[in-house]
């Protein structure tokens, strides 16, 4: 089944792309959530008109992501945890905790965008990548200190 994407979907493509997907995926997920429309002849003609609007929307989202990236790079995150000898934490720092800190400071970042290969289990300074947009990835400076 061919559909036209209304939103950027990481595994499929970008706004305005015509992609072939499984019928169940389109019927049960993409179409009800308005992430895509069927690629019919009428929708294909309407696509030409809406492509300009989608391009504007895509550029606006990219610009907003770049602005957010510069703000996040300037932010220093300091988290305190109970730690034992040699700086080993009781527990760990996860992407959910970093997302909660960001939300408390006015940044609405989804925890799934914060790419932590492993949970942080020692005190120190870490660089944590954040994928804000498919084309924009920034790095957070996270400092974990003992309480």
C-alpha positions in Angstrom: 0.0 0.0 0.0 1.4 3.4 -0.9 1.0 6.4 1.4 2.1 10.0 1.4 3.7 11.0 4.7 2.4 14.1 6.6 5.1 14.0 9.3 8.8 12.9 9.5 8.9 9.3 10.5 12.4 8.1 11.3 12.0 4.6 9.9 10.1 5.6 6.8 11.0 9.0 5.4 10.4 12.7 5.5 7.3 14.9 5.0 5.8 14.5 1.5 7.6 11.2 0.6 5.5 8.6 -1.1 6.4 5.3 0.6 5.2 1.7 0.3 4.1 0.2 3.6 2.2 -2.9 4.8 -1.6 -2.4 4.6 -2.1 -3.1 8.3 0.6 -0.6 9.3 -1.1 2.1 7.2 -4.7 1.2 8.3 -4.0 0.7 12.0 -1.2 3.3 12.7 -0.4 5.8 10.0 -3.9 6.8 8.8 -5.7 7.0 12.2 -2.9 9.2 13.7 -2.9 11.4 10.5 0.8 10.7 10.0 0.0 9.8 6.3 -2.7 9.8 3.7 -3.4 7.2 0.9 -1.4 7.8 -2.3 -4.4 8.0 -4.6 -4.5 10.1 -7.8 -6.4 12.9 -6.2 -4.1 12.9 -3.2 -1.1 12.9 -5.5 -2.4 16.0 -7.3 -3.1 17.7 -3.9 0.5 16.7 -2.9 1.9 19.1 -5.4 0.0 21.9 -3.8 0.8 20.8 -0.3 4.4 20.1 -1.0 5.3 23.8 -0.7 3.5 23.9 2.6 5.2 20.8 3.8 8.6 22.2 2.7 7.9 25.3 4.7 6.9 23.2 7.7 10.0 21.1 7.3 12.3 24.1 7.2 10.5 25.7 10.2 11.0 22.5 12.2 14.6 22.3 11.2 15.2 25.9 12.2 13.4 25.4 15.6 15.6 22.3 16.2 18.8 24.3 15.4 17.7 27.0 17.9 16.9 24.4 20.5 20.3 22.8 19.9 22.2 26.0 20.6 20.2 26.5 23.8 20.9 22.9 25.0 24.6 23.1 24.3 24.8 26.1 26.6 23.0 24.3 29.4 25.0 22.5 32.0 23.2 19.7 33.8 24.3 18.9 37.4 22.7 15.9 39.1 23.5 14.7 42.6 23.1 11.1 43.7 24.2 9.1 46.7 27.5 7.5 45.9 29.8 5.0 47.6 33.5 5.0 47.7 35.4 5.5 44.4 32.4 7.5 43.0 30.2 4.5 42.3 26.5 5.6 42.4 23.8 3.8 44.4 21.5 3.4 41.4 22.1 5.1 38.1 21.3 8.2 36.0 19.0 7.3 33.1 17.6 9.2 30.1 14.3 9.6 32.0 16.1 11.5 34.8 17.8 13.8 32.3 14.5 14.4 30.5 12.8 15.3 33.9 15.6 17.8 34.6 15.2 19.4 31.2 11.4 19.6 31.6 11.9 21.4 34.9 14.2 23.9 33.2 11.6 24.6 30.4 12.9 22.2 27.6 10.3 19.7 26.4 12.5 16.9 25.2 11.2 13.3 24.9 13.3 10.8 26.9 13.6 8.6 23.8 15.5 11.4 22.1 18.2 11.3 24.7 20.7 8.6 23.5 22.4 7.0 26.5 24.1 3.8 25.4 24.3 2.7 29.0 23.0 4.2 32.3 25.5 6.4 34.1 26.8 4.6 37.2 29.8 6.7 38.3 30.3 10.3 39.2 32.0 12.6 36.7 31.3 14.6 33.6 29.6 13.0 30.6 28.6 14.1 27.1 25.2 12.8 26.2 23.9 13.0 22.6 20.4 14.2 22.0 18.6 13.6 18.7 16.3 16.6 18.4 15.5 16.3 14.7 16.5 13.7 12.1 19.1 16.2 10.8 20.1 17.8 14.2 21.9 16.1 17.0 23.3 18.0 19.9 25.4 17.1 23.0 24.4 17.8 26.6 27.1 18.2 29.3 25.9 16.2 32.3 27.9 16.4 35.6 27.1 13.7 38.2 28.2 14.5 41.7 28.0 12.6 45.0 25.5 13.8 47.6 
